[in-house]
Amino acid sequence: MQTPVSMSEEKTPQALQDDRRRRNHFQVRLDQQLSDQLRHYAEQRHHGVINMALNTIISKFFNGK
């Protein structure tokens, strides 16, 4: 009888990397006004890339930069 293969042995290197990143993934729902402000900020400073805008906002909040 063969022993079952563990999940980590079945996963691709990309899947394993995704598992390590998952704890750094957040999802939030914003109200309409805050969403509009975030989109405006992203358009003005980050060529519309919301993830970059959020990184900047959060870094400034926690690091004071």
NORJO-V481803 format. One record per backbone hydrogen bond with DSSP energy under -1.0 kcal/mol. CO is the residue of the C=O (numbers start at 1). NH is the residue of the N-H. E is the energy in kcal/mol with one decimal. If there is no record, write none. Layout:
# NORJO-V481803
co->CO nh->NH e->E
co->CO nh->NH e->E
This chain:
# NORJO-V481803
co->7 nh->11 e->-1.1
co->12 nh->16 e->-2.2
co->13 nh->17 e->-2.2
co->14 nh->18 e->-2.5
co->15 nh->19 e->-2.0
co->16 nh->20 e->-1.7
co->17 nh->21 e->-1.8
co->18 nh->22 e->-1.7
co->21 nh->24 e->-2.8
co->22 nh->25 e->-1.8
co->31 nh->35 e->-2.5
co->32 nh->36 e->-2.5
co->33 nh->37 e->-2.2
co->34 nh->38 e->-2.4
co->35 nh->39 e->-2.5
co->36 nh->40 e->-2.3
co->37 nh->41 e->-2.6
co->38 nh->42 e->-2.7
co->39 nh->43 e->-2.5
co->40 nh->44 e->-2.5
co->41 nh->45 e->-2.4
co->42 nh->46 e->-2.2
co->42 nh->48 e->-2.5
co->46 nh->49 e->-2.3
co->48 nh->50 e->-1.0
co->49 nh->53 e->-1.8
co->50 nh->54 e->-2.9
co->51 nh->55 e->-2.3
co->52 nh->56 e->-2.2
co->53 nh->57 e->-2.6
co->54 nh->58 e->-2.8
co->55 nh->59 e->-2.4
co->56 nh->60 e->-2.5
co->57 nh->61 e->-2.1
co->58 nh->62 e->-2.5
co->59 nh->63 e->-3.0
co->60 nh->64 e->-1.4
